[in-house]
Amino acid sequence: MIGFLDLPRELRDLIYEFAFRAEGAILIYSRDPYAVRPVAKAMNIRHKGSGPIEPEPMRNGQIPVALMRTCRQVYAECSPVLYGTNTFAFWTSRNVELGDASRMVRHVIGAADPRDLFKKHLEEVSYWWKRRFWPDVLRTSRAMLERFPNLETLTIPLKVPPNGQTQRPVFLHVVNKTREQRVALAASWMKPRCSWEDERLRRCLYLEVLPPPGSLRDQYAGSRFVPEDDEDWDVTEFADAFQLMKKLDMAASVTI
């Protein structure tokens, strides 16, 4: 009789990819994160246009954890797929630990308060970017880099506040400019307002604005959260400007 471990490693790797990759992201949380031994739970959430529209609890068997427990060899082979290829988010889970698996995690979603980015006046946005928003980003990033020493991407999605005074950051609200010009202007505005604690942070950090609900009408079909209004600005301009800013900053540091 041929067992699972008798299969070629290439075939086993294909099985691991199919079995342990989750669409969207995996939210790790605990109903009582302050318990002495909090029970970790998992939920499947949407990320980068993939995954369920509404968060869904991870169903029994959706990720075959039992397979990981069969023997040390299987655990060693499939753990890098589960922890290294999936994206993880954490919600009030400071006491929920992944143990040794933390070293295998490569992709994480962080959080920061974006309300100051959507104020009406540029001077006000600039003030709060430096005083509150960017320090908040650095605190989140520092904690994640310490918790996951081999992190490759730390994505911080920013949600437009429902009571925001403007639906796009004012430093991207430039008339009579092409998309490329708006991105370049926003990048140059961000550059002196972003300090870097180390090169690793600059390399792995990504900021992006979540698409306004109105732009997701088709995706939300059948959901109770179907939006009513459409927004007409391309939120990827923010992410592109942030990435361009990092390149400009890196080039400047190399020149110096």
NORBELUR-V910065 format. One record per pair of residues at least 12 apart in sequence whose ideal C-beta (glycine too) atoms are under 8 Angstrom apart, sorted by the first residue. I is the first residue (numbers start at 1). GAP is how many residues later the second one is. Records with the same first field share a line. If there is no record, write none. Layout:
BEGIN
I=GAP, GAP
END
This chain:
BEGIN
4=66, 70
5=66, 68, 69
9=68
12=65
13=64, 68
16=61, 62, 65
17=64, 68
19=44, 45, 48, 59
20=43, 44, 58, 61, 62, 65, 66
21=60, 64, 65
22=22, 29, 36, 40, 41, 64
23=21, 27, 28, 29
24=20, 21, 22, 23, 24, 26, 27, 28, 63
25=19, 20, 21, 22, 26, 61, 62, 63, 64, 84
26=16, 17, 18, 19, 32, 60, 61, 62, 63
27=15, 16, 17, 18, 28, 61, 62, 63, 64
28=12, 13, 14, 60, 61, 62, 63, 65, 68, 70
29=12, 13, 14, 61, 62, 63, 64, 67
30=62, 63, 65, 66
33=59, 60, 61, 62, 63
34=61
35=60
38=55, 57, 58
40=53, 56
41=16, 17
42=15, 16, 21
43=12, 13, 14, 15
44=12, 13, 14, 18
45=44
47=40, 42, 62
49=170
53=166, 167, 169, 170, 172
54=169, 170, 171
63=19
68=14
79=22, 25
80=24
83=15, 18, 21, 22, 23
84=20, 21, 22
85=21, 22
86=21
87=20, 21, 22, 66, 68
88=17, 19, 20, 21
89=19, 20
90=18, 19
102=45, 46, 47
103=45, 46, 47
104=46
105=43, 45, 46
106=42, 44, 45, 46, 47
107=44, 45, 46, 48
108=36, 40, 43, 45, 46, 47
109=45, 46, 47, 48
110=27, 30, 31, 34, 44, 45, 46
111=29, 45
112=21, 24, 25, 28, 44, 46
113=19, 20, 23
114=19, 44, 45, 46, 47, 95
115=46, 49
116=12, 13, 16, 17
117=12, 16, 41, 52
118=42, 43, 46, 47, 48, 49, 50, 51
119=46, 47, 51
120=45, 46, 50
121=49
122=48, 49
125=44, 45, 46
126=67
129=64
130=63
134=59, 60, 61
137=19, 68, 70
138=57, 59, 63
140=16
141=13, 15, 56, 60, 64
142=55, 59
145=55, 56, 59
151=53
152=52
153=51, 53
154=50, 51, 52
155=51, 52, 53
156=49, 50, 51, 52
157=51, 52, 53
158=49, 50, 51, 52, 80
159=50, 51
160=49, 50, 52
167=45, 64, 66
168=41, 65, 67
169=17, 40, 69
171=14, 15, 18, 19
172=14, 61, 65, 66, 69
179=55, 58
182=55, 59
183=54, 57, 58, 61
184=57, 60
186=51, 52, 55, 59
187=54, 55, 57, 58, 61
188=57, 60
190=51, 52, 55
191=54, 57, 58
194=51, 55
196=53
202=44, 47, 48
205=41
206=33, 36, 37
207=31, 32, 35
208=27, 28, 30, 31, 34
209=26, 29, 30
210=25
211=20, 24
212=15, 18, 19, 23
213=12, 14, 16
214=13, 14, 15, 16, 17
215=15, 16, 20
217=13
END
